[in-house]
Amino acid sequence: MDRTIRKVKGSLRLISLESVITATCLAMPIMAPFFNSIGMDQGQIGLSQAVFTIVILVLDVPAGWIADRFSRKWANILGDFGAALGFLFYAQVDSFAGVVAAEVILGITLSFSSGVDSILVEDYTNKIGDSFQERWARIVKWRAVAQIAILAIGAPLGAYDFRLAIAASSAVYFVGGFVSLFLLDSEEKHRPSHRNFLVDIKTVIKDGLWKNKDLRWKTIAYAVATEITHPTLWVLTPLLLLAGVPMILVASSWILNSIAEAIAAELVQKRNKKIAAWPAWQKFVLPILVVSVGFATICVHLSLITVWLYAVAGFARGWTSSVIQPMVQEGLAADVKTTLMSFAKCLCRLIYVPLVWLFGLVGNADPRWSLALCLVVFLPASFIIVRKLKR
């Protein structure tokens, strides 16, 4: 085997490992109870997440441009090690102001590694002649499996000590940063057409994405399919408790979501060629339909049985990551993929910022109202997107 190909395959294995482990969060199931334990209500929880999103929204595209211009590998390293330190700081906070400060630190550091892993995976798979959609679906599946394993550790650890679980969440980022040190860097380097980097970023987005109507609507579809489940994430634990699920079993819902995400990714991996041939509107409409049916059922009748239908959110996330993200990413110019995918993720966050705060406020009265409002917001938008994609 050619030495270069061996290095590429080795890097593909390493970035796959990094992508899988850094997608997990040991403390996720206990974050809402942790916030409540330091006196935060649902509105403040939503506001803290909006602050994180605003920070990463401002920095994500410039950080993506830096990665394209200089080094995707080192952007990933900086993001991983920075996030590890951010979680260690998070474990020390005891107020709403402290949470906001921690979210700012994580927003700054994670903006550098945001989306870099998928760009590197595509680069390596193209070099060895593999299918990026199939490879990425495999990573999405193992991300879900890893999250299940992490939850099995995090649930009892979090029940013992919230702060210990948050501090332990830094470990995967330390490992991810170390693994990234051994990656081959991407050969594509962006050559700016303007001295002012902000002007250059504007040109890259305008020429590389927004002038292409087909790619533009695929990007919007990706943002909507991603965010139809994201802002409601923080009402899951209150929803379970309202349905009568014992606190000790709350982590089971997160595990079920991860199982559903893995099932979606496995389906894409096994049916890769058939799904790749689907028109864009069909790829988009599937997750929207399953989420709509599941959320509507919970709103109409919340019980110990129906509340587990929230797992449709996991299935939708697995499908969107495995199918719709590659659909967008593969259409982007090679030397500016990180910048443009960062812009696509910024569209997601522009949707998320107001909605996570609004859904949190509505959820203070009843978490079912957050799900209902989600459908009211996203279904009309989805109808418009389907029409545009069909054209």
Secondary structure, DSSP 8 states (H G I E B T S, - for coil): --HHHHHHHHHHHHHHHHHHHTT--TTHHHHHHHHHHTT--HHHHHHHHHHHHHHHHHHHHHHHHHHHHT-HHHHHHHHHHHHHHHHHHHTT--SHHHHHHHHHHHHHHHHHHTTHHHHHHHHHHHHHT--HHHHHHHHHHHHHHHHHHHHHHHHHHHHH-HHHHHHHTTHHHHHHHHHHTT----S-----SSSSHHHHHHHHHIIIIIT-HHHHHHHHHHHHHHHTTSTTGGGHHHHHHHTT--GGGHHHHHHHHHHHHHHHHHHHHHTHHHHHTS-HHHHHHHHHHHHHHHHHHHHH--STTGGGGGGHHHHHHHHIIIIIHHHHHTTS-GGGHHHHHHHHHHHHHHHHHHHHHHHHHHHHH-HHHHHHHHHHHHHHHHHHHHHHHH-
